[in-house]
Amino acid sequence: MEKTKLSSKGQVIIPKPLRVSHHWEPGQELIVIDLEDGVLLKSASPFPETNIEDAASCLRYQGKAKTLKDMNAAIKEGIQRKFK
């Protein structure tokens, strides 16, 4: 267990072994979560949150849309090839 102190300006130094193990560099943004018995520091995501429409919109498919039946058949075929 590491110990640190709160400065008069409300700053806390995160001990070096913890910074190294979490790959936290100077300027790292952290999320502070208030818990009943203390606080939790988590690394802020370096990427903005996205949804499936944002991610899949770059996948252009030319052709007739596949049905659920077509997709299930392709999955079944893939499983059979892998495990036979």
C-alpha positions as CSV (number, residue, x, y, z in Angstrom):
1,M,0.0,0.0,0.0
2,E,1.3,3.4,-1.0
3,K,0.8,6.6,1.0
4,T,0.6,10.2,-0.1
5,K,-0.5,13.6,1.4
6,L,-3.0,16.2,0.3
7,S,-1.2,19.5,-0.3
8,S,-2.6,22.9,0.9
9,K,-3.8,23.4,-2.7
10,G,-5.8,20.2,-2.7
11,Q,-3.2,18.3,-4.9
12,V,-2.2,14.7,-4.4
13,I,0.9,13.1,-5.8
14,I,0.2,9.6,-7.1
15,P,3.2,7.4,-6.1
16,K,5.5,6.5,-9.0
17,P,5.0,2.7,-8.9
18,L,1.2,3.3,-9.4
19,R,1.8,5.8,-12.2
20,V,4.2,3.4,-13.9
21,S,1.8,0.3,-13.5
22,H,-1.1,2.3,-15.0
23,H,1.0,3.9,-17.7
24,W,0.0,7.4,-16.5
25,E,2.1,10.2,-17.9
26,P,2.1,13.9,-17.0
27,G,-1.0,15.5,-18.4
28,Q,-3.0,12.2,-18.1
29,E,-6.7,13.0,-17.6
30,L,-8.4,11.2,-14.8
31,I,-12.0,10.7,-13.8
32,V,-12.6,11.2,-10.1
33,I,-15.5,9.1,-8.7
34,D,-16.9,9.9,-5.3
35,L,-17.5,6.8,-3.2
36,E,-18.9,6.4,0.2
37,D,-15.5,5.5,1.8
38,G,-13.2,7.5,-0.5
39,V,-12.5,8.4,-4.1
40,L,-11.7,6.3,-7.2
41,L,-9.4,7.6,-9.9
42,K,-9.8,6.2,-13.4
43,S,-8.1,7.0,-16.6
44,A,-10.3,9.1,-18.8
45,S,-10.8,7.6,-22.3
46,P,-8.6,9.2,-24.9
47,F,-11.3,8.6,-27.5
48,P,-14.8,10.2,-27.6
49,E,-17.7,7.8,-27.0
50,T,-19.2,6.4,-30.2
51,N,-22.2,4.3,-31.1
52,I,-22.6,1.5,-33.6
53,E,-23.9,3.9,-36.3
54,D,-20.7,6.0,-36.0
55,A,-18.5,3.0,-36.3
56,A,-20.4,1.0,-38.9
57,S,-21.2,3.9,-41.1
58,C,-17.8,3.6,-42.8
59,L,-18.6,0.0,-43.8
60,R,-20.1,0.3,-47.3
61,Y,-21.8,-2.8,-48.7
62,Q,-22.9,-2.9,-52.3
63,G,-25.6,-5.5,-52.9
64,K,-28.7,-7.0,-51.7
65,A,-29.2,-6.9,-47.9
66,K,-28.7,-10.3,-46.1
67,T,-31.6,-11.7,-44.3
68,L,-31.4,-13.1,-40.8
69,K,-31.8,-16.6,-42.3
70,D,-28.7,-15.9,-44.6
71,M,-26.7,-14.7,-41.6
72,N,-27.6,-17.7,-39.4
73,A,-26.7,-20.1,-42.3
74,A,-23.3,-18.4,-42.7
75,I,-22.6,-18.7,-39.0
76,K,-23.6,-22.3,-38.9
77,E,-21.4,-23.1,-41.9
78,G,-18.4,-21.3,-40.3
79,I,-18.8,-23.2,-37.0
80,Q,-19.1,-26.6,-38.9
81,R,-15.9,-25.8,-40.9
82,K,-14.0,-24.8,-37.7
83,F,-15.0,-27.8,-35.6
84,K,-15.1,-30.7,-38.2
